[in-house]
Amino acid sequence: MSPAGVPVSTGAPTALRHRRSARALTPGQLADLRKAVELAQGIGDDRGYQSWAGVHGLPLPISCTHHNHLFLPWHRAYLYLFEKALQDRVAGVTLPWWDWTVEHAQGIPNAYTSAHLPQSTAANPLLDSAIQPSGRRDRSETRTWREPGRDGQLPTPAELTAVLANRDFFTFQTQLESIHDGVHVWVGGTMSDISVAAYDPLFWAHHTMIDRVWQLWQLQHPGAGPPAALLDQALAPFPLTVRDTLDVAQLGYDYAVGTTAATGPSAHG
């Protein structure tokens, strides 16, 4: 099913699936994630990894929203529907987050940097990804690549705490997006260019952290959020509005404190 055609549940799920830190995944959780991504990367039609990555940039006219009022809602919808696509491959799998503040000195999690699977010669699908010919900014750029630490630096816990202290949604969103931009630059390579960034598997862990920060902000500032005039705005090309993204529980997920997840439903919809 195409990204724009994924049906959305209208009722609250009876239980939640929990997203976890990329560094806290159990071996089984990491194996499920890798398997789901590997299977998605092997699908050549609009259900596959290449199609989902292309929604963010090339080969389509860039539809992702940056530096405007829809940045957080649009990317929450994007992550949610991509996660559902992964759950079609491996039931129950969830997107992990890369906490670039707590792990400030550690860089990219090992799950995304090892060349091979544990005790195997098989390639790690979280290390990189092919880039479809129509999605390349340069025809010679056939796979994603990184240059971590060449430019900029990762945000500190104090910087994120200051962003979370903002009570106004737009001020919070603008400052969080600035942190988001800096992480993209720090990773470098494919991640530094909006047109191809989503082809890098690390993109999803980075943006899951951004979504997690928004959820933390919502918990710290009950009732704060986008203005009412924005709530029914569509998040093209997804079948969701801003209002649909405000409650992660309605979308069937939450963020776990540890590695243990509550039993959740099968991917609904």
N, C-alpha and C positions, 0 to 999 in steps of 0.2 A: 504494500500500500504506500502511496506517495506521501511525503512529509505533510503536504497541505491537506491530505484527505484522512488523516488519522482521527477516528471518532473520539469524543471526549466524554467521560462519565459525568453525569449531572448530579449524582448523589454522593454523599460522603461515604468513603470506604469504612468497613467495620474495623479494620486494623491497618497499620501503616508498615511500609517498607522503610528501612532506615539506611540512609547514606552514611558512610564512615570515612575516617581519615585514610588516605592512601597508605600511610605508614603504619596503620593499625589493622590492616586487613589480615584475617587469618589465611593460612595457605589455601584453604578451600575457597574462601571468598575471592582471593586473587586469581585462583585458577578459573573460577566461573567468569570473572571479568575478562580475563585474557581470552577465554574461549568465545565469549559473546562478541568481543571486538574482532577476533580472528574470523569468525563466521560471517559477521557483517562485512568485513573487508573482502570476503570471497563472493559476495553477491553483486552481480553486475547491473541489476536493474534499480528502479527507484526506491527499493527497500534497503539498499546497501549503504555501506559506509561512505562511498564516494558521493552518492547523491545527497546524503545528509550533510557532509562537509561542504558541498557546493552551495547549499542554501545560504551559508554565511558569506560567500564571496563568489569567486569564479566557479563555474562558467556563467552563472546567472548575473544579471545586474545586481549589484550588492544590495541586499534587502535588509541586512542587519542594521540595527539602530545604534549609533554611537554619537555621543555628545548631543543628545537631545532627550526629551522627557520620557521616552519609551525604553531607554537602555536596559533597566533592570527587568521590567515586565517582559520585554521581547526575548531576552536571553533566558529567562525562567521558562517561558513557553518552549523555547528551542531545546533546552536541556531535558525538560519533561518528556517531550515527544521523542527525542533521540533515545532516552532511557527506555521508553516503552518499546521502541524498535529493537533495542538490545534484549529486552525481556522476551520478545518473540523468538529470539535465538536461544537464550538460556533463562528459564523461568526464575524469577526472584532476584536476578542480578541488579545492582544499583550502581550509580556513578559515585566514585569516591572523590573527596576533596583533597587538594594539595594546600596545606596550611603553610604558606610562605612566610608567616610571621614567627610562629613557634619554632619552625625549622629554618629560621633565617640563616643560620650558619651551615646548614646541611645541604642546601640547594635542592635539586630535583630528587624526588623519592626514587629509591633503587628499583622499584617496580617499573619505572619508566626509562631507566638508563641501562639495565642489563641487556646484553645483546641476545642472550638465549634464555630459554626456559630452564628452570632448575633441573640439574642433572640430565640435560638434554642438549642436543645440537639444534633443536627446532628454534626458529627465530621468535623473538619476543614481539608480539603484535602491538605492545604499548610503546616500543622504542621509536617506531616511525611508521609511515604509511606511504603507499604509492599515491601519486597525484595523477588523476585522470588527465588525458591529453587536453581536453577542453577546459580543464581547471588550472592549467599552468600559466604563471605569469611570464615564464621563459620556457621555451620548448625543451631545453636541456635539464630543467628541474623536474626530474621524474619521481623523486621521493622527498619527503620532509627531512629537515635537518635543523640542528640547533648550534648556537654558540653561547652557552650560558656564561654570564658574568662578564662578557666583553664590554657591554655598555650598561650603565646604570647600576642599581642595587635593589635588592629585595626590601620590601617594607618591614618596618619593625613593629613589635607589639604596641609600642607607645603611639606610633602613627595611626594604627588602626583604631586604638582606643579613642583617639581624638576625633576620628571620623564618626564613630558610633555615638559620640556625645551630641551630635547635631540632632535637633528635634524637627527641623524642617526637612521634608522628604527630598526636595530638589537640591538643597545644600548637601545633604547626605549623599545623594546619588552622584552629584558632580564630583565630590571629593573621593568617593569610592571608585568612580571611573578613572580618576587620575591615578590612583594606586594600581588599578587594573592595567592601565596603559603602561605603567612602569614595569610591571611584571612581564608583559609581552616583550618589551624592549630588552629586559634583562635576559630572557631566554634566547632572543635573537633568532637568526635564520628564518625559517618559515613562519614562526610565531610572531615575528615582528611586522608582518604585512597582513592587513585585514583581508586581502583578497584570497589568501591561501592558508591563513592561520588554523582554521578548523580541520584541516587535513592532519595536523599533528595530534596524535592521541593525547598529548599533555594538555591541549586546549581544553578538553572536557573537564579535567581535574582542576585546572585553573578557574574555569567559569563556575564549577560547582562550589568552589570556595567563595567566589563572589556572591553566588546565590545564598550560601550559608550565612555570609555576613549580613545580607539583607534580612534573612530570617532572624538573626540575632538582634538586629536593629528593631524589627517589628516587635519582638518580645520585650525589648527595653523601653519601647515607646508605644504602648497600647493606644490604638485609635489613630495614630499618625500614619500618613500614607499619601498617595497621589490624590489630587483634588477630585471632587465628584465629577467635574466636567470631563475628566480623562477616563473615567471608569469603563465606559462602553466603547472606547476606541478599539478597533480591531488591530490585531498584531499579525498582519500579513507576513508570510503566506499561511499562517497557522489558523486553525479554526477556534481561536481563543481571543478574548478581549482582555484588557487590563484587569477588569474585575475578576476574571477567571483565575488570575495568577496570584491573587492576594493571600490566599490561605493554602499553604502547602498541604495541610491535612486533607483538604478537599481534593487535592491532586494525588493523594495516596502515599505521600512520603513525609519523612521528617529527618532530622540530623541526630545521629546517635552520639552519646557522650563517649562510649567505649566501643568495643568490638562486638558486643552481644546485641543482636537485633531482635526486636519483637517479631513474632510470627505475623506475616503480612498476607494479603490476598494475592492471588494470581494477578498478573497485569490486567486491569480491568479495561473494558472498551475493546 
